[in-house]
Amino acid sequence: MRNFKSCSVTFPLFEKTDVRGANAHPLFKYLTEKKAFEGFDLNHPIGKILSSMLQEKFPETLVGDSIKWNFTKFLIDRTGNVVSRVEPTTSPMEMEEAIKSLLGK
C-alpha cells in the first residue's frame, strides 16, 4: 500500500486485492455476479493464447464467472449499474464510444 503525500493525497491508493476465490474483494464479487464471463474472443490472437494457457496451466480459473486474467474491465454507469464486462482482448481505446455514450457525450 502506498500513500502519495507529495501529491497531497494521504489515503492509500494501491493495495493488493484478491479478485477471485474465497477471499475475493466484495467489489469483484459484485461485478462478476452482475456480468458473467462470456469467454475470450478466440478470433483475437491474445484470446487464443489466454484460453490455451489457462486451460493447460490453470484450468480451475476457467470455471465460473470469476476474473480470468489481468485487464478484465467493467463499464459502470453513473448510477452504479454494471453495463458490460470487457475481457483482456479488448483495449481501453476500443471502449471509447461506449464510455462516451455512458457519459452522455
C-alpha positions as CSV (number, residue, x, y, z in Angstrom):
1,M,0.0,0.0,0.0
2,R,1.4,3.4,-0.9
3,N,0.5,6.9,0.2
4,F,1.3,9.7,-2.1
5,K,1.8,12.6,0.3
6,S,3.8,14.6,-2.4
7,C,0.5,14.8,-4.4
8,S,-1.5,16.0,-1.3
9,V,-3.1,12.6,-1.2
10,T,-2.9,10.9,2.2
11,F,-5.2,7.9,1.7
12,P,-3.9,4.5,0.3
13,L,-4.1,4.4,-3.5
14,F,-2.7,0.9,-4.1
15,E,-3.2,-2.3,-2.2
16,K,-3.0,-5.9,-3.4
17,T,-6.6,-7.3,-3.7
18,D,-7.9,-10.8,-4.4
19,V,-10.2,-10.8,-7.3
20,R,-11.4,-14.4,-7.2
21,G,-11.9,-17.2,-4.8
22,A,-13.0,-17.2,-1.2
23,N,-11.0,-14.1,-0.4
24,A,-12.2,-12.0,-3.4
25,H,-12.8,-8.4,-2.6
26,P,-16.5,-7.6,-2.3
27,L,-16.3,-5.2,-5.3
28,F,-15.1,-8.0,-7.6
29,K,-17.7,-10.4,-6.2
30,Y,-20.4,-7.9,-7.0
31,L,-19.0,-7.1,-10.5
32,T,-18.7,-10.8,-11.5
33,E,-22.2,-11.5,-10.2
34,K,-23.6,-8.7,-12.3
35,K,-21.8,-9.6,-15.5
36,A,-20.9,-13.2,-16.3
37,F,-17.8,-14.4,-18.2
38,E,-18.8,-14.9,-21.8
39,G,-15.5,-16.3,-23.0
40,F,-12.5,-14.9,-24.7
41,D,-12.6,-13.7,-28.3
42,L,-10.9,-16.7,-29.9
43,N,-10.6,-14.8,-33.2
44,H,-8.2,-12.5,-31.4
45,P,-4.6,-13.7,-31.1
46,I,-4.4,-12.9,-27.4
47,G,-7.7,-14.7,-26.8
48,K,-6.4,-17.9,-28.3
49,I,-3.2,-17.7,-26.2
50,L,-5.0,-16.9,-23.0
51,S,-7.6,-19.6,-23.4
52,S,-4.9,-22.2,-24.3
53,M,-2.6,-21.2,-21.5
54,L,-5.3,-21.1,-18.8
55,Q,-6.7,-24.4,-20.0
56,E,-3.2,-26.0,-19.7
57,K,-1.8,-24.4,-16.6
58,F,-4.8,-23.0,-14.6
59,P,-7.9,-24.8,-15.7
60,E,-9.7,-24.1,-12.4
61,T,-9.8,-20.3,-13.4
62,L,-12.0,-21.1,-16.4
63,V,-14.8,-22.4,-14.2
64,G,-17.5,-19.9,-13.2
65,D,-17.7,-16.2,-13.7
66,S,-14.6,-15.0,-11.8
67,I,-11.9,-12.8,-13.3
68,K,-9.8,-14.9,-15.6
69,W,-6.8,-12.7,-16.3
70,N,-5.4,-9.2,-15.8
71,F,-7.1,-6.3,-17.6
72,T,-10.6,-7.5,-17.4
73,K,-12.6,-4.3,-17.4
74,F,-16.1,-3.4,-16.3
75,L,-18.2,-0.4,-17.5
76,I,-20.4,1.1,-14.9
77,D,-23.0,3.8,-15.4
78,R,-23.4,6.9,-13.3
79,T,-25.9,5.2,-11.0
80,G,-23.7,2.2,-10.3
81,N,-25.2,-0.3,-12.7
82,V,-22.7,-2.7,-14.3
83,V,-23.3,-2.2,-18.0
84,S,-20.7,-4.5,-19.5
85,R,-17.7,-6.7,-18.9
86,V,-14.8,-6.5,-21.3
87,E,-12.1,-9.1,-21.3
88,P,-8.4,-8.5,-21.9
89,T,-8.6,-8.9,-25.6
90,T,-10.4,-5.5,-25.8
91,S,-8.2,-2.5,-25.4
92,P,-9.4,0.6,-23.5
93,M,-9.4,2.6,-26.7
94,E,-11.9,0.1,-28.3
95,M,-14.3,1.1,-25.4
96,E,-14.2,4.8,-26.2
97,E,-17.6,5.0,-27.8
98,A,-19.3,3.0,-25.1
99,I,-17.7,5.3,-22.4
100,K,-18.8,8.4,-24.3
101,S,-22.3,7.1,-24.5
102,L,-22.4,6.4,-20.8
103,L,-21.1,10.0,-20.1
104,G,-23.8,11.4,-22.4
105,K,-21.4,12.9,-24.9
